[in-house]
Amino acid sequence: MITHDIVIVGGGLTGLMAAVEASPGADVAVVSKVYPTRSHSGAAQGGFNAAMGDDDTVENHVFDTVKGSDYIGDQDAIEILCSEGPEVIRDLETMGVPWSRTGDGRVAQRSLGGAGYPRACYAADFAGHVVLHTLYEQSVKAGIRIYPEWYLVDLLIENGSVAGLLVYQLASGRTEVIRCKVVIMATGGYGRVYQKTTNGHANTGDGMAIAYRAGAVLADMEFVQFHPTTLYGTNILISEAARGEGGYLRNVHGERFMAGYAPQKMELAPRDVVSRSIFQEIKEGRGVEGSYVHLDLTHLGAEKISERLPQVQDLARRYAAVEPSAAPIPIEPAQHYSMGGIRTNLNCETNIGGLLAAGEAANVSVHGANRLGGNSLLETVVFGRRAGRRAAYLAGSAGLAPPPKDSLDAAMERWLANFGQSRPEVEGDSVFVIRRELNRTMTEKVGVFRTGEELKEAREELAGLRRRYSALRVPVKEAPFNYQLTEHLEVGYLLDLSEITAAAALRRTESRGAHFRLDFPGRDDRNWLNHTLIKKGEKGPVFGTGSVSITRYPPQERGY
Ligand SMILES: Cc1cc2nc3c(=O)[nH]c(=O)nc-3n(C[C@H](O)[C@H](O)[C@H](O)COP(=O)(O)OP(=O)(O)OC[C@H]3O[C@@H](n4cnc5c(N)ncnc54)[C@H](O)[C@@H]3O)c2cc1C
């Protein structure tokens, strides 16, 4: 058995920030199913919010975030997020992040949606990439042990606390047990439950599903963000920075249609509002070719586009054959971010002893029902750092638990149950087919606009897919690069998370933030100003509610 004090699962911004913070006093390891610098964090373009401008204040940032969350974000957590922001940005600078600069040498900031001030610190439109590489350098420098292309497959819990994990190496096909005192789940979101998504292939929500199966509480899984501007057809993200730098949205008549939906903020209204407006335009016959709208950057001019938005320019050229200084870019909304996740307290602790979670995998609830652009990257570093700090403290004050025994036997039994001969219910069935059907159901029936009827249909379809999945096995056990195995495991996680999302969406009979019910179009604070809490029961998810922390800003109507 391998032994470490702290094992961090996930090599994205959250995981590496936690590792760098925890490493001085503890033996820290990072397990990551993709090479750390290939984590989805590296694709982030827009920037990290922090109230550092002359006229901006932490209070403004807190208020914008609370309002953006449609009043269901926890205000104590939001205060931490916003007040620690400027310090973390400066720490990252000290580590070597090359932020873009103003003429007088300060960190430059741009406007993103739902913000009252230019607040997002950026590095052209490669913010995630540069910070991820800087943190990776710091991890190597600190001598942190990295297990790249190793998969977490199970958590070993003895007497209600973490005793270790069961992991699997892609290149060799072998399993290993790692004993440790603390595990931090930094495994990112589960966007891959949707067919149309900006998320990377690795974003299958493994950590959320594995923690849930081990008894952790999930929260607010009905709140899924759809980003307004992804390339039509491929759903490659066109960063909000494009609108932050002054881009317009136009319908088939060339009108800036946001004037009809959010007359003050226009294109920079929050994402839930803009995505619904785009669908409304298309539904009412004002879409281009009936199916998309235009993002127009032509008035910005070639020079500004190549200086501030080089990645957007490159993506438009390569994947849409459009020169953005000369013609508008065809765009449509697609899944982008998971507001829900593993429920934690302000120190990133879950309800299981020694299990911490942070970043997109977690729900400390800084985003509530709708995340603002630039706040997720900020969350990864602020709460990644807090998780690392807490883990170091916990590891320093506890001894290593005895080697796991019963939990390991049970985990091995679950592991071996994946292998054998399939007895498919439908001829030619496979996890690949099930994944496609699951993606379609989620996109068509648990998307931007929801109804009770469609959500019930989704639940039934998912139950059918679950039955079919349970008849399938992986034929080969120990093989290098066994992608049939990884697909099998991931489809299992996607099924759990889809069922939970659909059921939570059906249960919440109101519209709030990104969760919009056509049959319940109003926000209902009397009954629904609370978090959805989800635990695994004998026959599926069991739902409960948790209170929202309201410290300064009582709920108001949310207009833009
Ligand atoms: C295209 C795109 C652009 C974005 N732009 C912005 C932006 O400009 N501003 C902003 O605030 N937010 C943005 N976001 C959101 C933000 O980037 C993410 O929420 C954030 O980076 C998530 O970081 P993370 O560290 O929590 O997870 P990730 O970066 O997703 O990392 C997850 C890690 O978990 C590991 N992992 C997962 N499962 C397992 C397993 N079973 N075993 C081992 N390891 C596992 C993976 O290998 C990976 O290293 C963007 C998101 C996308 C998709």
The ligand as an SDF file (V2000), in Angstrom:
LIG
                    3D

 53 58  0  0  0  0  0  0  0  0999 V2000
  -14.4270   26.3040  -21.9080 C   0  0  0  0  0  0  0  0  0  0  0  0
  -14.5560   26.8540  -20.4990 C   0  0  0  0  0  0  0  0  0  0  0  0
  -14.2030   28.1710  -20.2220 C   0  0  0  0  0  0  0  0  0  0  0  0
  -14.3360   28.6890  -18.9280 C   0  0  0  0  0  0  0  0  0  0  0  0
  -14.0050   30.0050  -18.6840 N   0  0  0  0  0  0  0  0  0  0  0  0
  -14.1170   30.5040  -17.4350 C   0  0  0  0  0  0  0  0  0  0  0  0
  -13.7430   31.8500  -17.1420 C   0  0  0  0  0  0  0  0  0  0  0  0
  -13.2610   32.5630  -17.9950 O   0  0  0  0  0  0  0  0  0  0  0  0
  -13.9090   32.3120  -15.8780 N   0  0  0  0  0  0  0  0  0  0  0  0
  -14.4040   31.5100  -14.8790 C   0  0  0  0  0  0  0  0  0  0  0  0
  -14.5180   31.9710  -13.7430 O   0  0  0  0  0  0  0  0  0  0  0  0
  -14.7390   30.2170  -15.1260 N   0  0  0  0  0  0  0  0  0  0  0  0
  -14.6090   29.6950  -16.3700 C   0  0  0  0  0  0  0  0  0  0  0  0
  -14.9550   28.3920  -16.6080 N   0  0  0  0  0  0  0  0  0  0  0  0
  -15.2700   27.5170  -15.4820 C   0  0  0  0  0  0  0  0  0  0  0  0
  -13.9740   27.1040  -14.7840 C   0  0  0  0  0  0  0  0  0  0  0  0
  -12.9550   26.9970  -15.7240 O   0  0  0  0  0  0  0  0  0  0  0  0
  -14.1140   25.7610  -14.0780 C   0  0  0  0  0  0  0  0  0  0  0  0
  -15.2400   25.7660  -13.2480 O   0  0  0  0  0  0  0  0  0  0  0  0
  -12.8970   25.4780  -13.2190 C   0  0  0  0  0  0  0  0  0  0  0  0
  -11.7160   25.6170  -13.9690 O   0  0  0  0  0  0  0  0  0  0  0  0
  -12.9730   24.0990  -12.5910 C   0  0  0  0  0  0  0  0  0  0  0  0
  -11.7430   23.8260  -11.9840 O   0  0  0  0  0  0  0  0  0  0  0  0
  -11.5550   22.5350  -11.0840 P   0  0  0  0  0  0  0  0  0  0  0  0
  -10.1430   22.5280  -10.6640 O   0  0  0  0  0  0  0  0  0  0  0  0
  -12.6020   22.5260  -10.0270 O   0  0  0  0  0  0  0  0  0  0  0  0
  -11.8610   21.3210  -12.0750 O   0  0  0  0  0  0  0  0  0  0  0  0
  -11.1660   20.9060  -13.4780 P   0  0  0  0  0  0  0  0  0  0  0  0
  -10.2630   21.9180  -14.0100 O   0  0  0  0  0  0  0  0  0  0  0  0
  -12.2980   20.4400  -14.3380 O   0  0  0  0  0  0  0  0  0  0  0  0
  -10.2780   19.6850  -13.0640 O   0  0  0  0  0  0  0  0  0  0  0  0
  -10.8250   18.4480  -12.6810 C   0  0  0  0  0  0  0  0  0  0  0  0
   -9.6880   17.5080  -12.3820 C   0  0  0  0  0  0  0  0  0  0  0  0
  -10.2170   16.3110  -11.8060 O   0  0  0  0  0  0  0  0  0  0  0  0
   -9.5620   15.1950  -12.3510 C   0  0  0  0  0  0  0  0  0  0  0  0
  -10.4730   14.0400  -12.2390 N   0  0  0  0  0  0  0  0  0  0  0  0
  -11.7830   13.9670  -12.5470 C   0  0  0  0  0  0  0  0  0  0  0  0
  -12.2560   12.7220  -12.3030 N   0  0  0  0  0  0  0  0  0  0  0  0
  -11.2220   12.0040  -11.8060 C   0  0  0  0  0  0  0  0  0  0  0  0
  -11.0650   10.6570  -11.3800 C   0  0  0  0  0  0  0  0  0  0  0  0
  -12.0630    9.7630  -11.4100 N   0  0  0  0  0  0  0  0  0  0  0  0
   -9.8430   10.2670  -10.9480 N   0  0  0  0  0  0  0  0  0  0  0  0
   -8.7860   11.1300  -10.9390 C   0  0  0  0  0  0  0  0  0  0  0  0
   -8.8840   12.4120  -11.3380 N   0  0  0  0  0  0  0  0  0  0  0  0
  -10.0900   12.8340  -11.7670 C   0  0  0  0  0  0  0  0  0  0  0  0
   -9.2230   15.5870  -13.7720 C   0  0  0  0  0  0  0  0  0  0  0  0
   -8.1210   14.8470  -14.2340 O   0  0  0  0  0  0  0  0  0  0  0  0
   -8.8840   17.0750  -13.6050 C   0  0  0  0  0  0  0  0  0  0  0  0
   -7.5150   17.2080  -13.2930 O   0  0  0  0  0  0  0  0  0  0  0  0
  -14.8350   27.8550  -17.8990 C   0  0  0  0  0  0  0  0  0  0  0  0
  -15.1830   26.5290  -18.1700 C   0  0  0  0  0  0  0  0  0  0  0  0
  -15.0860   26.0560  -19.4650 C   0  0  0  0  0  0  0  0  0  0  0  0
  -15.5500   24.6340  -19.7170 C   0  0  0  0  0  0  0  0  0  0  0  0
  1  2  1  0
  2  3  1  0
  2 52  2  0
  3  4  2  0
  4  5  1  0
  4 50  1  0
  5  6  2  0
  6  7  1  0
  6 13  1  0
  7  8  2  0
  7  9  1  0
  9 10  1  0
 10 11  2  0
 10 12  1  0
 12 13  2  0
 13 14  1  0
 14 15  1  0
 14 50  1  0
 15 16  1  0
 16 17  1  0
 16 18  1  0
 18 19  1  0
 18 20  1  0
 20 21  1  0
 20 22  1  0
 22 23  1  0
 23 24  1  0
 24 25  2  0
 24 26  1  0
 24 27  1  0
 27 28  1  0
 28 29  2  0
 28 30  1  0
 28 31  1  0
 31 32  1  0
 32 33  1  0
 33 34  1  0
 33 48  1  0
 34 35  1  0
 35 36  1  0
 35 46  1  0
 36 37  1  0
 36 45  1  0
 37 38  2  0
 38 39  1  0
 39 40  1  0
 39 45  2  0
 40 41  1  0
 40 42  2  0
 42 43  1  0
 43 44  2  0
 44 45  1  0
 46 47  1  0
 46 48  1  0
 48 49  1  0
 50 51  2  0
 51 52  1  0
 52 53  1  0
M  END
$$$$
